């Protein structure tokens, strides 16, 4: 696929949020989303009929984040709160549950059918919350947001459906782009190693082995054995590069690099990946499409 298609779809995504169709009322609904990925879906679907805010911006780890008084004020004034769920916002979970008794609240990732969720062996009845790394699963989230906006504002239902269909088509284009680019990596080198286990859905969707030093939550501990096991894996498979994450400390990854070097194997830092947070607003990486494309390009260029 021509690499130029993604910048075009990014531009189209921006235009859609502004002018693909017109809302039927001048009244705007106030939507608060916890993560950048959810916020991006909201503004693409809601367009000019909503006023959207995000709680956690670039570089913020949602597993560790504690709500501020300002956040609570935003939640209280919102017409609709959208959060990921599946325990991603661990320290805010109780707050969001209580707010759900007072106003519309959507745990968007829980719209993904349970049979498509990845179970977490460390916890009973728990699932990996990082569903945005599989575009096909993320489409369930987009559709759930569209339905919630329509329920909140039925007069603009056609508008929301039109915007969401356009956005879903852009997601399909990104999925095809990802499939095409990953073919550039030799099969034996298709092993993705990061600071924490955020990429399991990506690995399952695109048939890539993934390993994280920590578990699905950055709250999880890791020890010398975790690092030693990873060093052995890297050396045994002659892996060229491993990756740090923009929202997670690079301490553990740097320890792996040093450990490999001590055993005579040079492994490079392949670059930064966006895991639990997107890039800066106003940049391509500050959108879901741009963030995911950047991750794919970074992985391919480092491993091929």
C-alpha positions as CSV (number, residue, x, y, z in Angstrom):
1,X,0.0,0.0,0.0
2,X,1.2,3.5,-0.8
3,X,2.5,5.1,2.5
4,X,0.9,8.4,1.4
5,X,-2.6,7.1,2.1
6,X,-2.3,7.5,5.9
7,X,-1.4,11.2,5.9
8,X,-4.4,11.7,3.6
9,X,-6.7,9.8,5.9
10,X,-5.4,11.9,8.8
11,X,-6.3,15.1,6.9
12,X,-9.7,13.6,6.0
13,X,-10.3,12.7,9.7
14,X,-9.7,16.3,10.7
15,X,-12.0,17.6,8.0
16,X,-14.7,15.1,8.9
17,X,-14.7,16.2,12.5
18,X,-15.3,19.8,11.3
19,X,-17.4,19.6,8.1
20,X,-18.3,16.2,6.8
21,X,-21.9,16.9,7.6
22,X,-23.8,19.4,9.8
23,X,-25.4,18.8,13.1
24,X,-29.1,19.6,13.4
25,X,-28.9,21.7,16.5
26,X,-26.7,24.5,17.9
27,X,-26.7,23.0,21.3
28,X,-23.5,21.1,22.2
29,X,-23.1,18.2,24.6
30,X,-20.1,18.1,27.0
31,X,-18.2,14.9,26.7
32,X,-15.3,13.9,29.0
33,X,-13.0,11.1,28.0
34,X,-10.3,9.6,30.2
35,X,-7.7,8.7,27.5
36,X,-6.4,10.3,24.3
37,X,-7.5,7.3,22.2
38,X,-11.1,7.7,23.4
39,X,-11.0,11.4,23.1
40,X,-9.9,11.1,19.4
41,X,-12.8,8.8,18.7
42,X,-15.2,11.2,20.4
43,X,-14.1,14.3,18.4
44,X,-14.2,12.4,15.1
45,X,-17.7,11.1,15.8
46,X,-19.1,14.1,17.6
47,X,-17.8,16.8,15.4
48,X,-19.3,20.3,16.0
49,X,-22.2,18.9,18.0
50,X,-20.0,18.3,21.1
51,X,-17.5,19.9,23.4
52,X,-14.9,17.3,24.4
53,X,-12.2,17.2,27.0
54,X,-9.6,14.6,27.9
55,X,-8.4,13.8,31.4
56,X,-5.0,12.1,30.7
57,X,-2.8,13.7,28.1
58,X,0.6,12.7,26.5
59,X,3.0,10.7,28.6
60,X,0.4,9.9,31.3
61,X,0.2,6.4,32.6
62,X,-3.5,5.6,33.2
63,X,-2.6,2.6,35.5
64,X,-1.1,5.0,38.0
65,X,-3.1,8.1,37.5
66,X,-4.9,9.7,40.4
67,X,-7.9,12.0,39.7
68,X,-7.4,15.6,40.7
69,X,-10.0,18.0,42.0
70,X,-10.0,19.6,38.5
71,X,-10.8,16.2,37.0
72,X,-13.7,15.7,39.4
73,X,-15.1,19.0,38.4
74,X,-14.9,18.0,34.7
75,X,-16.7,14.7,35.5
76,X,-19.5,16.5,37.4
77,X,-20.1,19.0,34.6
78,X,-20.1,16.4,31.8
79,X,-23.2,15.2,30.0
80,X,-21.4,11.9,29.2
81,X,-18.3,10.4,30.6
82,X,-16.4,7.9,28.5
83,X,-13.7,5.7,30.0
84,X,-11.8,2.6,28.8
85,X,-12.8,0.2,31.6
86,X,-11.3,-3.3,32.1
87,X,-9.4,-1.8,35.0
88,X,-7.2,0.4,32.8
89,X,-8.0,3.5,35.0
90,X,-7.3,1.5,38.1
91,X,-7.2,4.3,40.7
92,X,-10.2,6.1,39.2
93,X,-12.4,3.0,38.8
94,X,-14.5,3.6,42.0
95,X,-15.1,7.2,41.1
96,X,-16.3,6.3,37.6
97,X,-18.6,3.6,39.0
98,X,-20.2,6.0,41.4
99,X,-20.6,8.6,38.7
100,X,-22.4,6.0,36.6
101,X,-25.3,6.1,39.1
102,X,-25.7,9.8,38.5
103,X,-25.3,10.4,34.8
104,X,-24.5,8.6,31.5
105,X,-21.1,6.8,31.8
106,X,-19.7,4.4,29.1
107,X,-17.0,1.9,29.8
108,X,-16.2,1.8,26.1
109,X,-13.7,-1.2,25.9
110,X,-16.3,-3.3,27.6
111,X,-18.3,-3.1,24.3
112,X,-15.8,-5.5,22.8
113,X,-17.5,-9.0,23.0
114,X,-15.9,-11.0,25.8
115,X,-14.9,-13.8,23.5
116,X,-12.6,-11.2,21.7
117,X,-10.9,-10.1,25.0
118,X,-7.6,-11.6,26.2
119,X,-7.8,-13.1,29.7
120,X,-5.3,-12.1,32.3
121,X,-4.0,-15.2,34.0
122,X,-2.8,-13.3,37.1
123,X,-6.3,-12.2,38.0
124,X,-9.6,-14.0,38.1
125,X,-12.3,-12.7,35.6
126,X,-9.9,-10.0,34.3
127,X,-9.0,-9.0,30.8
128,X,-6.3,-7.1,29.1
129,X,-7.6,-3.5,28.7
130,X,-5.3,-2.4,25.8
131,X,-7.9,-3.2,23.1
132,X,-7.0,-0.1,21.0
133,X,-3.9,-2.0,19.6
134,X,-6.2,-4.2,17.5
135,X,-8.1,-2.0,15.1
136,X,-10.9,-4.6,14.6
137,X,-11.5,-4.7,18.3
138,X,-11.3,-0.9,18.5
139,X,-14.1,-0.6,16.0
140,X,-16.5,-2.0,18.6
141,X,-15.4,0.9,20.9
142,X,-16.0,3.4,18.1
143,X,-19.5,2.0,17.5
144,X,-20.3,2.1,21.2
145,X,-19.3,5.7,21.4
146,X,-21.5,6.5,18.4
147,X,-24.5,4.8,20.0
148,X,-23.9,6.6,23.3
149,X,-23.8,10.0,21.6
150,X,-27.0,9.2,19.7
151,X,-28.8,8.2,22.9
152,X,-27.6,11.4,24.5
153,X,-28.6,13.6,21.5
154,X,-31.1,11.7,19.3
155,X,-31.6,14.7,17.0
156,X,-28.1,14.3,15.7
157,X,-28.1,10.5,15.4
158,X,-27.7,10.6,11.6
159,X,-24.8,13.0,11.9
160,X,-23.0,10.7,14.4
161,X,-23.6,7.6,12.2
162,X,-22.2,9.4,9.2
163,X,-19.1,10.5,11.0
164,X,-18.5,7.2,12.6
165,X,-18.8,5.3,9.3
166,X,-16.2,7.6,7.8
167,X,-13.9,7.1,10.8
168,X,-14.4,3.3,10.6
169,X,-13.3,3.4,6.9
170,X,-10.2,5.2,7.9
171,X,-9.5,2.6,10.5
172,X,-9.8,-0.1,7.8
173,X,-7.2,1.7,5.7
174,X,-4.8,1.9,8.7
175,X,-5.3,-1.9,9.3
176,X,-4.4,-2.7,5.7
177,X,-1.4,-0.3,5.9
178,X,-0.2,-2.2,9.0
179,X,-0.5,-5.6,7.4
180,X,1.5,-4.4,4.4
181,X,4.3,-2.8,6.4
182,X,4.8,-5.7,8.8
183,X,5.5,-7.9,5.9
184,X,8.8,-6.1,5.6
185,X,10.1,-7.7,8.8
186,X,11.6,-11.2,8.4
187,X,9.4,-13.7,10.2
188,X,12.1,-14.8,12.6
189,X,12.6,-11.1,13.7
190,X,8.9,-10.5,14.4
191,X,9.3,-10.3,18.2
192,X,8.2,-7.1,19.9
193,X,9.8,-6.5,23.3
194,X,8.6,-3.5,25.4
195,X,8.6,-2.2,29.0
196,X,5.1,-3.6,29.9
197,X,2.8,-6.0,28.3
198,X,0.5,-3.5,26.4
199,X,0.8,-5.0,22.9
200,X,-0.8,-8.4,23.3
201,X,-3.8,-7.5,21.1
202,X,-1.4,-6.1,18.5
203,X,0.5,-9.3,18.5
204,X,-2.6,-11.4,18.2
205,X,-4.0,-9.2,15.4
206,X,-0.9,-9.2,13.3
207,X,0.7,-12.5,14.3
208,X,3.7,-11.1,16.1
209,X,5.3,-12.4,19.3
210,X,5.2,-9.8,22.0
211,X,6.9,-9.7,25.4
212,X,6.9,-7.1,28.2
213,X,9.1,-6.9,31.2
214,X,6.1,-5.9,33.4
215,X,2.6,-7.3,33.2
216,X,-0.4,-5.6,31.6
217,X,-0.3,-3.0,34.4
218,X,2.7,-0.8,35.2
219,X,1.7,-1.4,38.8
220,X,3.0,-5.0,38.5
221,X,6.4,-5.7,39.9
222,X,9.3,-7.2,37.9
223,X,12.5,-8.7,39.1
224,X,16.0,-9.8,38.1
225,X,14.6,-13.1,36.8
226,X,12.2,-11.3,34.4
227,X,15.1,-9.3,33.0
228,X,17.4,-12.4,32.8
229,X,14.7,-14.4,31.0
230,X,14.2,-11.6,28.5
231,X,18.0,-11.3,27.9
232,X,18.1,-15.0,27.1
233,X,15.2,-14.7,24.7
234,X,16.8,-11.8,22.9
235,X,20.2,-13.6,22.5
236,X,18.6,-16.9,21.5
237,X,16.6,-15.2,18.8
238,X,19.3,-12.7,17.8
239,X,16.8,-9.8,18.2
240,X,18.2,-6.5,16.9
241,X,16.0,-4.0,18.8
242,X,13.7,-3.5,21.8
243,X,11.5,-0.6,22.6
244,X,10.7,2.0,25.3
245,X,7.3,3.5,25.8
246,X,6.4,7.2,26.1
247,X,4.4,6.7,29.2
248,X,6.6,4.2,31.0
249,X,10.0,4.5,32.6
250,X,12.9,3.3,30.4
251,X,14.8,1.9,33.5
252,X,13.9,-1.8,32.9
253,X,14.6,-1.7,29.1
254,X,18.0,-0.1,29.7
255,X,18.8,-2.8,32.2
256,X,18.0,-5.4,29.5
257,X,20.3,-3.6,27.0
258,X,23.2,-3.6,29.5
259,X,22.6,-7.3,30.4
260,X,22.7,-8.3,26.7
261,X,25.9,-6.3,26.2
262,X,27.5,-8.1,29.2
263,X,26.8,-11.4,27.4
264,X,28.3,-10.2,24.1
265,X,25.0,-9.3,22.3
266,X,24.3,-5.8,21.2
267,X,20.6,-4.9,21.1
268,X,19.6,-1.4,20.3
269,X,16.7,0.8,21.5
270,X,14.5,0.7,18.5
271,X,12.7,3.9,19.5
272,X,9.7,5.1,21.5
273,X,6.3,3.5,21.2
274,X,3.0,5.0,22.2
275,X,1.3,2.6,24.5
276,X,-1.1,3.9,27.1
277,X,-1.0,7.6,25.8
278,X,-0.8,9.3,22.5
279,X,1.5,12.1,21.3
280,X,1.2,15.9,21.7
281,X,-2.0,17.6,20.5
282,X,-1.6,19.1,17.0
283,X,0.8,16.4,15.8
284,X,0.0,13.3,13.8
285,X,0.9,11.2,16.8
286,X,-1.7,13.2,18.8
287,X,-4.4,11.3,16.9
288,X,-5.2,7.6,17.1
289,X,-4.5,7.0,13.4
290,X,-1.2,8.9,13.6
291,X,-0.1,7.3,16.8
292,X,-0.7,3.8,15.5
293,X,1.0,4.5,12.2
294,X,4.0,5.9,14.0
295,X,4.2,2.8,16.2
296,X,4.1,0.5,13.1
297,X,6.7,2.5,11.2
298,X,9.0,2.6,14.3
299,X,8.7,-1.2,14.8
300,X,9.3,-2.0,11.1
301,X,12.3,0.3,10.7
302,X,14.0,-1.2,13.8
303,X,13.3,-4.9,13.2
304,X,13.5,-5.3,9.4
